[in-house]
Amino acid sequence: MTTAAKAQTLIGLYEAPEILRVVNVWDVVSARAVAALPETKAIATAGHGIAASFGFEDGTITRDIMIDMVGRIAAAVPVPVTADLDDGYGDAGETTRLAIAAGVVGANIEDRLKPFDESVAAVEAIVKAAEAEGVPFALNARTDAFVRAGHRPVAESVADAIQRGRAFLDAGATAVFVPGMLDAAVTRQLVEGLGEGKLSVIGLPGTLAASEYEKLGVARISYGPLPQRVALTATQELAASLYAGGVIPNGLPALN
């Protein structure tokens, strides 16, 4: 399947009535393990997880390392790959071009609550770069209206997310990613403001289940750094067991 065809497949998954569930991965072996499941329709990379794998704090990894890793992941799995590309590394258009060249067909790129016009211009640059490459790139434009909100009232964050999100959609984004602890009431407001099938959310401990978000009209749910944390917890617990005299359990599948 060509890069453009994979991109169109990913767009279709966003537009489908069923919520797109993507379990975030951080390297080739985790991507292959998830892609092996018949339920997997697309792969999403975790920027936080990839950064941690290379010893970087979230949001500080270099573009070259990130593009190399997401390209390796895209080459290793048959399904479309959408990547977390932080804030675009100072040139969102060029970052998009490099990602497409690496085989990536969609991305989250965050606004970090930069000035409104600057944030919209970044989305426009991403869309323009993808058009120049002939790829219907699935931009899941992220706004940090909640995660960088500080102590402002929730209503202000909702209004900010809707204003930014509408502008991102008008500029050509496929969906709007609003990470945060979104309950049913806030989610309804965001869906009403952005449109059915345009909101993307993150699944966190204490948030709604994917099926509940689906009923509210959400397009996509991802899980950020949580899958990696689950894997690391299991590794740490195994190490503690082995130090205490335990043994490797029987029946482990050869996933690596």
C-alpha positions as CSV (number, residue, x, y, z in Angstrom):
1,M,0.0,0.0,0.0
2,T,1.4,3.4,-0.9
3,T,1.9,6.2,1.6
4,A,-1.0,8.1,0.1
5,A,-3.3,5.1,0.3
6,K,-2.4,4.5,4.0
7,A,-3.1,8.1,4.7
8,Q,-6.5,7.8,3.1
9,T,-7.2,4.7,5.1
10,L,-6.3,6.6,8.3
11,I,-8.6,9.5,7.3
12,G,-11.4,6.9,6.9
13,L,-10.8,5.6,10.4
14,Y,-11.3,9.1,11.8
15,E,-14.5,9.5,9.8
16,A,-16.0,6.2,10.7
17,P,-18.9,6.1,13.2
18,E,-16.8,3.8,15.4
19,I,-14.2,5.5,17.7
20,L,-10.6,5.0,16.5
21,R,-8.8,3.2,19.3
22,V,-5.0,3.5,19.1
23,V,-2.6,2.0,21.6
24,N,0.5,4.1,21.7
25,V,3.9,2.4,21.0
26,W,7.5,3.6,21.5
27,D,9.7,1.4,19.4
28,V,9.6,-1.3,16.7
29,V,9.0,-4.3,18.9
30,S,6.2,-2.6,20.8
31,A,4.6,-1.6,17.5
32,R,4.9,-5.1,16.1
33,A,3.3,-6.6,19.2
34,V,0.3,-4.2,19.0
35,A,0.0,-4.5,15.2
36,A,-0.2,-8.3,15.5
37,L,-3.6,-8.0,17.1
38,P,-6.5,-8.4,14.6
39,E,-8.2,-5.4,16.3
40,T,-5.4,-3.0,15.4
41,K,-6.4,-0.7,12.6
42,A,-3.7,1.9,13.0
43,I,-0.6,2.6,15.2
44,A,0.1,5.7,17.1
45,T,3.5,6.6,18.5
46,A,4.0,8.1,21.9
47,G,6.3,11.1,21.9
48,H,6.8,10.9,25.7
49,G,7.6,7.1,25.4
50,I,10.1,7.5,22.6
51,A,11.8,10.4,24.4
52,A,12.0,8.3,27.6
53,S,13.5,5.4,25.6
54,F,16.4,7.7,24.6
55,G,16.8,9.4,27.9
56,F,15.1,12.6,27.1
57,E,12.4,14.5,29.1
58,D,9.1,14.7,27.3
59,G,9.2,17.4,24.6
60,T,13.0,17.7,24.5
61,I,14.0,14.9,22.1
62,T,15.6,16.1,18.8
63,R,13.7,16.0,15.6
64,D,16.3,13.8,13.9
65,I,16.0,11.0,16.5
66,M,12.2,11.2,16.6
67,I,11.8,11.1,12.8
68,D,14.2,8.1,12.6
69,M,12.3,6.2,15.2
70,V,8.8,6.8,13.8
71,G,10.1,5.9,10.4
72,R,11.4,2.6,11.7
73,I,8.0,1.9,13.3
74,A,6.2,2.8,10.0
75,A,8.4,0.5,8.1
76,A,7.8,-2.4,10.5
77,V,4.0,-2.6,10.5
78,P,1.5,-2.9,7.7
79,V,-1.1,-0.5,9.2
80,P,-1.1,3.3,9.0
81,V,1.1,5.1,11.5
82,T,0.3,8.4,13.1
83,A,3.1,10.0,15.1
84,D,3.4,12.3,18.1
85,L,5.7,15.1,16.7
86,D,5.7,17.4,19.8
87,D,5.3,21.0,18.6
88,G,6.8,20.5,15.2
89,Y,10.4,21.3,16.3
90,G,10.3,24.9,15.2
91,D,9.2,24.2,11.6
92,A,6.0,22.2,11.5
93,G,5.8,22.2,7.7
94,E,9.3,20.7,7.3
95,T,8.7,18.3,10.1
96,T,5.6,17.1,8.3
97,R,7.5,16.6,5.1
98,L,10.2,14.6,6.8
99,A,7.6,12.5,8.6
100,I,5.8,11.7,5.3
101,A,9.1,10.8,3.7
102,A,9.7,8.4,6.6
103,G,6.3,6.7,5.9
104,V,4.2,8.4,8.6
105,V,0.7,9.4,7.4
106,G,-0.7,11.3,10.3
107,A,0.5,13.2,13.4
108,N,-0.3,15.0,16.6
109,I,1.4,18.4,16.7
110,E,0.7,20.5,19.8
111,D,0.1,24.2,20.1
112,R,1.5,24.5,23.7
113,L,-0.9,27.4,24.0
114,K,1.3,29.6,21.8
115,P,-0.4,32.7,20.5
116,F,-3.5,32.0,18.5
117,D,-2.3,33.2,15.1
118,E,1.0,31.4,15.5
119,S,-0.8,28.2,16.3
120,V,-3.1,28.4,13.3
121,A,-0.2,29.3,11.0
122,A,1.5,26.1,12.1
123,V,-1.5,24.0,11.1
124,E,-1.7,25.8,7.8
125,A,2.0,25.0,7.2
126,I,1.4,21.3,8.0
127,V,-1.5,21.1,5.6
128,K,0.4,22.9,2.9
129,A,3.4,20.6,3.2
130,A,1.3,17.5,3.1
131,E,-0.5,18.8,0.0
132,A,2.9,19.4,-1.7
133,E,3.8,15.8,-1.0
134,G,0.5,14.5,-2.4
135,V,-0.5,12.8,0.8
136,P,-3.9,13.4,2.6
137,F,-2.1,13.7,5.9
138,A,-4.3,13.0,9.0
139,L,-3.5,15.9,11.3
140,N,-4.8,15.4,14.8
141,A,-4.1,19.0,15.8
142,R,-3.5,19.2,19.5
143,T,-4.4,22.1,21.7
144,D,-3.2,22.3,25.3
145,A,-6.2,24.3,26.4
146,F,-6.6,22.0,29.4
147,V,-3.1,20.6,30.2
148,R,-1.6,24.1,30.3
149,A,-4.6,25.8,31.7
150,G,-3.2,26.5,35.1
151,H,-6.0,27.4,37.6
152,R,-8.4,29.1,35.1
153,P,-12.0,28.0,35.2
154,V,-13.0,24.9,33.1
155,A,-15.4,27.0,31.1
156,E,-12.5,29.2,29.9
157,S,-10.5,26.1,28.8
158,V,-13.5,24.7,27.0
159,A,-14.0,28.0,25.1
160,D,-10.3,28.2,24.3
161,A,-10.2,24.6,23.0
162,I,-13.3,25.2,20.8
163,Q,-11.9,28.5,19.4
164,R,-8.5,27.0,18.6
165,G,-10.0,23.7,17.4
166,R,-12.4,25.4,15.0
167,A,-9.6,27.4,13.5
168,F,-7.5,24.3,13.2
169,L,-10.3,22.4,11.4
170,D,-10.9,25.4,9.1
171,A,-7.2,25.3,8.3
172,G,-7.4,21.7,7.2
173,A,-6.8,19.6,10.3
174,T,-8.6,16.2,10.4
175,A,-9.4,16.3,14.1
176,V,-8.6,18.2,17.2
177,F,-6.8,16.5,20.1
178,V,-7.8,17.9,23.5
179,P,-5.8,16.0,26.2
180,G,-7.0,16.2,29.7
181,M,-9.4,14.7,32.3
182,L,-12.5,15.2,30.2
183,D,-15.8,14.1,31.8
184,A,-19.0,13.5,30.0
185,A,-20.3,17.1,30.4
186,V,-17.1,18.7,29.1
187,T,-16.9,16.2,26.3
188,R,-20.4,17.1,25.2
189,Q,-19.5,20.7,25.1
190,L,-16.4,20.1,23.1
191,V,-18.2,17.8,20.6
192,E,-21.0,20.4,20.2
193,G,-18.4,23.2,19.6
194,L,-16.2,21.2,17.2
195,G,-18.6,18.9,15.5
196,E,-19.4,15.2,15.7
197,G,-16.4,13.1,14.9
198,K,-13.9,15.8,15.2
199,L,-12.7,15.5,18.8
200,S,-9.8,13.3,19.9
201,V,-9.2,12.4,23.5
202,I,-6.7,10.6,25.8
203,G,-7.7,7.7,28.0
204,L,-6.4,8.2,31.5
205,P,-7.1,6.5,34.8
206,G,-10.4,8.1,35.9
207,T,-11.6,9.2,32.4
208,L,-14.4,7.6,30.4
209,A,-14.1,4.3,28.6
210,A,-13.7,4.4,24.8
211,S,-17.3,3.1,24.3
212,E,-18.6,6.0,26.4
213,Y,-16.6,8.6,24.4
214,E,-17.9,6.9,21.2
215,K,-21.5,7.5,22.3
216,L,-20.7,11.2,22.8
217,G,-19.4,11.6,19.3
218,V,-15.6,11.4,19.9
219,A,-13.5,10.4,16.8
220,R,-10.4,8.9,18.4
221,I,-8.9,7.8,21.8
222,S,-5.2,7.2,22.4
223,Y,-3.3,6.5,25.6
224,G,-0.1,8.5,25.5
225,P,2.7,7.2,27.8
226,L,0.4,4.8,29.7
227,P,1.1,1.6,27.7
228,Q,4.8,2.1,28.2
229,R,4.3,2.7,31.9
230,V,2.3,-0.6,32.1
231,A,5.2,-2.4,30.4
232,L,7.8,-0.8,32.6
233,T,5.8,-1.7,35.7
234,A,5.6,-5.3,34.6
235,T,9.4,-5.3,34.0
236,Q,10.1,-3.8,37.4
237,E,7.8,-6.2,39.1
238,L,9.5,-9.2,37.4
239,A,12.9,-7.9,38.4
240,A,11.8,-7.6,42.0
241,S,10.4,-11.2,41.9
242,L,13.7,-12.5,40.4
243,Y,15.7,-10.7,43.1
244,A,13.5,-12.4,45.7
245,G,14.2,-15.8,44.3
246,G,11.5,-16.1,41.7
247,V,11.7,-17.6,38.3
248,I,10.6,-16.6,34.8
249,P,7.0,-17.7,34.3
250,N,6.2,-20.4,31.8
251,G,4.3,-19.9,28.6
252,L,5.7,-16.5,27.5
253,P,5.0,-15.8,23.9
254,A,8.0,-14.9,21.8
255,L,7.0,-11.3,21.0
256,N,10.5,-10.1,20.6
